[in-house]
Amino acid sequence: MRKFYLATLLVLGCPLFTNAQNDPAAKKVIEAFGNKVKAAKGITAVFTLNSFTSKGRSAGTKQLTLSMRGDRYLLKQGKTEIICDGKNVYNFDGAKTITKSSVEESSQTLSPQKLLAGSYEKDFSYKLVSSTGNLNEIEMKPLDNRKNFQKVNLYFDKAKSTLVKARILDKSNNVTELKVSNINLSAVLADQLFVFNKARYPKDVEILD
């Protein structure tokens, strides 16, 4: 999990921001989705993550599940998982190590949870690049130009105003695609789901912070 979370989608570096004006048409699409997210009592979704090299060769496929309510979430892939209780993020590598960090320390990462959060204005400039067929495609570029990806393209279902796919192009021209399926904006999620409990992990697990 740490590999996909940091290596595939990670953005590190000191902030160096640029000013940009966002496309009103794109903002309308994003706000329609963001309003649904804000109104949701709980959200669950399944992500299929496909990675490709700069030459277009497949670099692997993974499936992730997300449960989210407000600023708290549980992200799982196989035995690995990330839990955020709103203050701290706990990253379990699926074996014997849990890395703990504050939400602020983790704010530089671009995770599936962030893509589904529906709030992009602080981190990106964006524009509507296509509205053909059933999808609206929005191209987003990071305001921090030291981040290690060039752009993110988001695809929204026109009728449902939900995110169905994201395509991330890094600075080495490698591509990561996340397809969203089984999204439920009315999920009932227990508080306990977002509470870190060391007893759930191997007895010899090491916590690094």
C-alpha positions as CSV (number, residue, x, y, z in Angstrom):
1,M,0.0,0.0,0.0
2,R,2.8,2.4,0.9
3,K,4.3,1.7,-2.6
4,F,1.2,2.7,-4.5
5,Y,0.4,5.5,-2.1
6,L,3.8,7.1,-2.2
7,A,5.6,5.8,-5.3
8,T,2.7,5.8,-7.8
9,L,0.7,8.8,-6.5
10,L,3.2,10.6,-4.3
11,V,3.9,14.3,-4.6
12,L,6.9,15.5,-2.6
13,G,8.8,18.8,-2.6
14,C,8.7,22.3,-1.1
15,P,5.7,24.3,-2.3
16,L,6.3,26.7,-5.2
17,F,2.9,28.0,-6.2
18,T,1.8,29.7,-9.4
19,N,-1.3,31.8,-10.0
20,A,-4.0,30.6,-12.4
21,Q,-7.6,31.3,-13.2
22,N,-9.9,28.3,-13.4
23,D,-12.3,27.6,-16.2
24,P,-15.9,28.4,-15.1
25,A,-17.3,25.4,-17.0
26,A,-14.9,23.1,-15.3
27,K,-15.7,24.6,-11.9
28,K,-19.4,24.0,-12.5
29,V,-18.7,20.3,-13.0
30,I,-16.4,20.0,-10.0
31,E,-18.8,21.8,-7.7
32,A,-21.7,19.5,-8.7
33,F,-19.6,16.6,-7.7
34,G,-18.2,18.3,-4.6
35,N,-21.7,19.2,-3.4
36,K,-22.7,15.6,-3.5
37,V,-19.6,14.6,-1.6
38,K,-20.2,17.2,1.1
39,A,-23.9,16.1,1.5
40,A,-22.9,12.4,1.7
41,K,-23.2,10.9,5.2
42,G,-20.8,8.1,4.1
43,I,-19.1,7.0,0.9
44,T,-17.8,3.7,-0.3
45,A,-16.1,3.0,-3.6
46,V,-13.9,0.4,-5.4
47,F,-10.9,1.5,-7.4
48,T,-9.1,-0.4,-10.0
49,L,-5.6,1.0,-10.4
50,N,-3.7,0.4,-13.6
51,S,-0.1,1.5,-14.1
52,F,1.7,2.0,-17.4
53,T,5.3,2.8,-18.3
54,S,6.2,5.8,-20.5
55,K,6.3,3.3,-23.4
56,G,2.7,2.2,-22.8
57,R,3.6,-1.2,-21.2
58,S,1.5,-2.4,-18.3
59,A,3.2,-2.1,-14.9
60,G,0.5,-3.9,-12.9
61,T,-3.1,-3.8,-11.7
62,K,-4.4,-3.4,-8.2
63,Q,-7.8,-3.1,-6.6
64,L,-8.5,-0.9,-3.7
65,T,-11.6,-0.3,-1.6
66,L,-12.4,3.0,0.1
67,S,-14.7,3.9,3.0
68,M,-14.9,7.6,3.7
69,R,-16.9,10.0,5.9
70,G,-15.9,13.6,6.1
71,D,-12.1,13.8,6.6
72,R,-11.9,10.2,7.9
73,Y,-11.2,7.2,5.7
74,L,-10.1,3.6,5.4
75,L,-8.3,2.6,2.2
76,K,-7.5,-1.1,1.7
77,Q,-5.5,-3.1,-0.9
78,G,-5.1,-6.7,0.0
79,K,-3.5,-7.0,3.4
80,T,-2.3,-3.4,3.4
81,E,-4.4,-0.5,4.5
82,I,-4.4,3.2,5.4
83,I,-6.6,4.6,8.2
84,C,-7.1,8.3,8.8
85,D,-9.0,9.4,11.9
86,G,-9.1,13.0,10.9
87,K,-5.9,13.9,12.8
88,N,-3.4,11.1,12.1
89,V,-2.8,8.7,9.2
90,Y,-1.8,5.1,9.9
91,N,-0.2,3.2,7.0
92,F,0.1,-0.6,7.5
93,D,2.4,-2.3,5.0
94,G,0.6,-5.6,5.3
95,A,3.4,-7.3,7.3
96,K,4.9,-5.8,10.5
97,T,5.2,-2.1,10.0
98,I,2.8,0.8,10.6
99,T,3.9,4.3,9.7
100,K,2.1,7.1,11.6
101,S,2.0,10.6,10.3
102,S,-0.2,13.7,10.9
103,V,-2.8,14.7,8.3
104,E,-0.6,17.8,7.7
105,E,2.4,15.7,6.9
106,S,0.4,13.6,4.5
107,S,-1.1,16.5,2.7
108,Q,1.4,16.3,-0.1
109,T,0.1,13.0,-1.3
110,L,-2.5,12.5,-4.1
111,S,-4.5,9.5,-2.9
112,P,-7.8,8.0,-4.2
113,Q,-9.4,9.5,-1.1
114,K,-8.2,13.0,-2.2
115,L,-9.5,12.4,-5.7
116,L,-12.9,11.5,-4.4
117,A,-13.0,14.3,-1.9
118,G,-14.3,16.7,-4.6
119,S,-12.2,19.7,-3.5
120,Y,-9.3,20.6,-5.9
121,E,-9.1,24.3,-6.0
122,K,-6.4,24.7,-3.4
123,D,-4.0,22.3,-5.2
124,F,-4.8,22.6,-8.9
125,S,-5.7,24.9,-11.8
126,Y,-8.2,23.2,-14.1
127,K,-10.2,23.4,-17.3
128,L,-12.8,21.5,-19.2
129,V,-11.2,19.8,-22.2
130,S,-14.0,17.6,-23.4
131,S,-17.7,17.2,-22.9
132,T,-18.5,14.6,-25.7
133,G,-20.6,11.6,-25.0
134,N,-21.6,10.8,-21.5
135,L,-18.5,12.2,-19.8
136,N,-17.0,15.6,-18.9
137,E,-13.2,15.5,-18.9
138,I,-11.3,18.0,-16.8
139,E,-7.6,18.6,-17.0
140,M,-5.9,19.6,-13.8
141,K,-2.4,20.9,-13.3
142,P,-0.7,21.2,-9.9
143,L,-0.2,24.7,-8.5
144,D,3.0,23.5,-6.9
145,N,5.3,23.0,-9.9
146,R,7.8,20.9,-7.9
147,K,5.3,18.0,-7.6
148,N,6.4,15.0,-9.5
149,F,3.4,14.7,-11.8
150,Q,2.5,16.8,-14.8
151,K,-1.3,16.7,-14.8
152,V,-4.4,14.8,-13.7
153,N,-7.4,14.2,-16.0
154,L,-10.7,13.6,-14.3
155,Y,-13.7,12.0,-16.0
156,F,-17.2,12.8,-14.6
157,D,-20.4,11.1,-15.4
158,K,-22.7,13.8,-16.8
159,A,-26.0,12.4,-15.6
160,K,-24.8,11.3,-12.1
161,S,-22.2,14.1,-11.5
162,T,-19.8,11.5,-10.1
163,L,-16.2,10.7,-10.7
164,V,-15.7,7.6,-12.8
165,K,-12.0,7.7,-13.7
166,A,-8.7,9.6,-13.1
167,R,-5.6,9.6,-15.3
168,I,-2.3,10.7,-13.7
169,L,0.7,11.6,-15.9
170,D,4.0,11.9,-14.0
171,K,7.1,13.8,-15.0
172,S,8.7,10.6,-16.4
173,N,5.6,10.1,-18.6
174,N,4.4,7.1,-16.7
175,V,0.6,6.8,-16.4
176,T,-1.6,5.7,-13.5
177,E,-5.3,5.2,-14.2
178,L,-7.9,4.8,-11.4
179,K,-11.3,3.6,-12.4
180,V,-14.1,4.1,-9.9
181,S,-16.8,1.5,-9.5
182,N,-19.6,0.6,-7.1
183,I,-19.6,4.1,-5.6
184,N,-22.2,4.6,-2.9
185,L,-22.8,8.1,-1.6
186,S,-25.3,6.9,1.0
187,A,-23.2,4.4,2.9
188,V,-23.8,3.9,6.6
189,L,-20.4,3.6,8.2
190,A,-19.6,3.0,11.9
191,D,-17.3,5.4,13.8
192,Q,-15.2,2.4,14.8
193,L,-14.2,1.8,11.2
194,F,-12.0,4.9,11.3
195,V,-10.4,4.3,14.7
196,F,-6.9,3.0,14.8
197,N,-6.6,-0.1,17.0
198,K,-3.2,-1.7,17.4
199,A,-4.8,-5.0,18.5
200,R,-6.1,-5.6,15.0
201,Y,-2.6,-6.1,13.7
202,P,0.2,-8.6,14.3
203,K,1.5,-8.7,17.9
204,D,5.0,-7.8,16.8
205,V,4.0,-4.9,14.6
206,E,6.2,-1.9,14.8
207,I,4.8,1.7,14.7
208,L,7.1,4.3,13.2
209,D,6.3,8.0,13.6
